[in-house]
Amino acid sequence: TLSDGREFPARLVGRDASSDLAVLKIEGNSLPFVRFGQSSAARVGDWVLAIGNPFGLGGTVTAGIISAVHRVTGAGAYDRFIQTDASINQGNSGGPMFDLNGNVIGINSQIYSPTGGNVGIGFAIPADEARPVIETLMRGETVQRGYLGVQMQDLTDDVASALGVERGRGTLIARVEPGHAAERAGIRQGDVIVKVAGQDVTADQTLSYLISRQRPGARIPLELIRDGRHMTVQV
């Protein structure tokens, strides 16, 4: 239903559960549209506008600022959100988050709320993360992600100190799955992976996130620490 009252049936083109995104298509003329911006250019403190359908109140607009641009909430293996205090409530999911130039830099996705209502902590899927997923679905293809074949464990300060790893960097390998890429590359339980294809593994750029962005079948270097020694393996 558009703001001028026109209604259209929609067809589901594709969906990707891991990113919580889907593409719908409608047929019509003179349809308004929006454009994606660059979420990578967003900064903490920038003003944003969120538009949605909270509690059935279509076209509701709220304003706020960005609190974080790479927020990991633990909602999934690939989560990485823009956090804002713009009011986002039930029914806002799927609505656009605009920068002040009118470009969509995020797709409203989640809230944190002990009460079920807005408490000033909302999350949007960054446009730079959503765009390739949406373009893949629009082509009628299935979204594919890299897979390493390991079970991971976060590094506590004590474990990091014992292993000689810099605080806030790296992921400990708790288990290597038989027959997958990690085992074939010689990765072992107890290794700490600190870089994926030259990019540091951090709290903002987790190992699962960096691996998921690799093309299946690609060959990439992983830098790891084993028994206090730095090594690079091709996986």
Phi, psi and omega in degrees: 000124180268170183293339178271006176095349179292142179237143181225141169286144181246145177248134177283117179275318180185164180215154178223104186295326185296325179262356180062040181235149174216157177243125175248151180231138173236157179251127180184178180242154177051047181273134175289155179209164178237166181239147174287142169255193180257107179291337179294340179273352181289145181231152174301131182101345177295144174280143177222159174240134177246132179239137181195199186230052184293131178055029178080006180267084187299144177075020179288130181246131175231157181236152178189190178240161178278130178262329180203150182249347179227050186282126175260123185255349183083012182284341181187176184292334188244016187286142182191107193238159163272126178260138181218158173259007170300135185297117175236125182234181178301127183106351178278341186304135181092347178283160182276149168248119185259146163278179185282359172265002178085012177265145179279112179255357178198163176240116184305132190227313189216165168226157168253123184203120174286347185250346185096348178250177182289131175236017176089014178232099180234160185228142178231143176288123182299143181301322181294335176276325185282323188303309181296327177295314182295318179297322177296315180295323179295331177281357181081017182258165177265137179290129179244143181227152176294150180221127185266321181092049178221159166255136189247157178221133177293147179271115172284165180301320182294315180293318179300318179295318181294328182269356180074033182254140178298138181299137178083005180235144171090160177227132180278134178272114182272332181200145176249124182283131182297140172084002182254182189300320182298315180296318180295332180275354179089014177289140185238158171301135181097347174293150174243113181275125185246343178215144175235114180052042177086355181258134181293141172273117182225183177294328179277327179243085184287163178300315181297323179294312182295319179293322182297335182274358178273147179286129177304131182095347179290156177248121186226155175274139172242129175262131183222164176245125179228121181054039177082357181253137176279135179223157172235128178238150176264129184232000000 
